[in-house]
Amino acid sequence: IDPDSSKVLADFVVLAMRAGKPNAAVDAARILLSREPENAEYQYLAGAASLQSGDLKTASESLGRFIQKRPKDPRGCLAIGLVLAAQPERIEDARTQLRRCVETDPTNFEARYQLALSYKAQGANEQALPELEATVKAAPEYAPALRDLGTLYLQAGDDSKARPLLERSASLNAQDGETHFQLSRLYNRIGEPALAKQ
């Protein structure tokens, strides 16, 4: 209907990323950049799509240009942190970047959550725990943080703290299999096999 609409194409990039179709998102973002190479929003979309597709070099270049134009945009700050976190040898750089995001914008709960995940992925649960607690405090309806905090409490043997977090996460995102798996572990441990089976 309107093949030349950049707005529709930009919306398509976002939708393709949400649908887990990063290659389609990258292709659409390239068309946007070919039309307007200096458009900051299109640079961000190209960087985010490239990050999702695993092309860290292109993601870093596009997001770097975006940050030069919009240094205070929290999306760029977070995305650069994710690019760094995707490179195991740069995990400390990623943590520094993510901390900077939180310092710049204390409401950026996603940056704090990613910081927590960087510790959790390496088994550093003591460092992950306060970051997850702060994330849940800032975003009490954010199901992934509720699930991960509940899981850490479960691993630490604190069933009474784990249960409400995991149950809340399941009520917010009923399709998340990991949450149900953790709930099943919890229910078995506290002697509620019928709930665990369910």
Stockholm file with secondary structure:
# STOCKHOLM 1.0

chainA/1-198         IDPDSSKVLADFVVLAMRAGKPNAAVDAARILLSREPENAEYQYLAGAASLQSGDLKTASESLGRFIQKRPKDPRGCLAIGLVLAAQPERIEDARTQLRRCVETDPTNFEARYQLALSYKAQGANEQALPELEATVKAAPEYAPALRDLGTLYLQAGDDSKARPLLERSASLNAQDGETHFQLSRLYNRIGEPALAKQ
#=GR chainA/1-198 SS CCTTCHHHHHHHHHHHHHTTCHHHHHHHHHHHHHHCTTCHHHHHHHHHHHHHHTCHHHHHHHHHHHHHHCTTCHHHHHHHHHHHHTSGGGHHHHHHHHHHHHHHCTTCHHHHHHHHHHHHTTTCHHHHHHHHHHHHHHCTTCHHHHHHHHHHHHHTTCHHHHHHHHHHHHHHCTTCHHHHHHHHHHHHHTTCHHHHHC
#=GC SS_cons         CCTTCHHHHHHHHHHHHHTTCHHHHHHHHHHHHHHCTTCHHHHHHHHHHHHHHTCHHHHHHHHHHHHHHCTTCHHHHHHHHHHHHTSGGGHHHHHHHHHHHHHHCTTCHHHHHHHHHHHHTTTCHHHHHHHHHHHHHHCTTCHHHHHHHHHHHHHTTCHHHHHHHHHHHHHHCTTCHHHHHHHHHHHHHTTCHHHHHC
//
